[in-house]
Amino acid sequence: MLPLALLAAAPSGAQQAESAAISFGGLKGDPTQPVTVTSESLTMDEAARTAVFKGAVLVVQGEMRLSANEVRVEYMAESDRIARLWAVGDVLLVNAQDAAQSQTAEYVIDTGIVTMQGDVVLTQGPATFT
């Protein structure tokens, strides 16, 4: 069985525009911290090495919080580490004073890159980007 608390890499924010990227210092996680996921329901497919969390999903890594209606987790082929997360529906990523909202997000653990799409709003302190 795949464990639900695993180590992950640090994320960074990305603007939806095709070539623009905005770095938000507070959206960097602590890669030494475990990742925990809570939700109302969980469906696992061990053969496909995936897990789908539904209903009030909360992903926590240190001070970083990602919430969404649904999160699909893909595990690495040769280990029980998370390879990537796909969040869908009312996605909110928060860390320190920074926040990002969107309809969908993909978080690639090894690169630490979060790609958000659909009505993206990025906030850092008093600055807001849409």
HELIX and SHEET records of a PDB file:
HELIX    1   1 GLY A   25  LEU A   27  5                                   3    
SHEET    1   A 4 LEU A   6  LEU A   7  0                                        
SHEET    2   A 4 PRO A  34  THR A  38 -1                                        
SHEET    3   A 4 THR A  50  GLN A  61 -1                                        
SHEET    4   A 4 SER A  41  ASP A  45 -1                                        
SHEET    1   B 7 LEU A   6  LEU A   7  0                                        
SHEET    2   B 7 PRO A  34  THR A  38 -1                                        
SHEET    3   B 7 THR A  50  GLN A  61 -1                                        
SHEET    4   B 7 MET A  64  TYR A  75 -1                                        
SHEET    5   B 7 ILE A  82  ASN A  95 -1                                        
SHEET    6   B 7 ASP A  98  VAL A 108 -1                                        
SHEET    7   B 7 ILE A 113  GLN A 117 -1                                        
SHEET    1   C 8 LEU A   6  LEU A   7  0                                        
SHEET    2   C 8 PRO A  34  THR A  38 -1                                        
SHEET    3   C 8 THR A  50  GLN A  61 -1                                        
SHEET    4   C 8 MET A  64  TYR A  75 -1                                        
SHEET    5   C 8 ILE A  82  ASN A  95 -1                                        
SHEET    6   C 8 ASP A  98  VAL A 108 -1                                        
SHEET    7   C 8 VAL A 121  GLN A 124 -1                                        
SHEET    8   C 8 ALA A 127  PHE A 129 -1                                        
END                                                                             
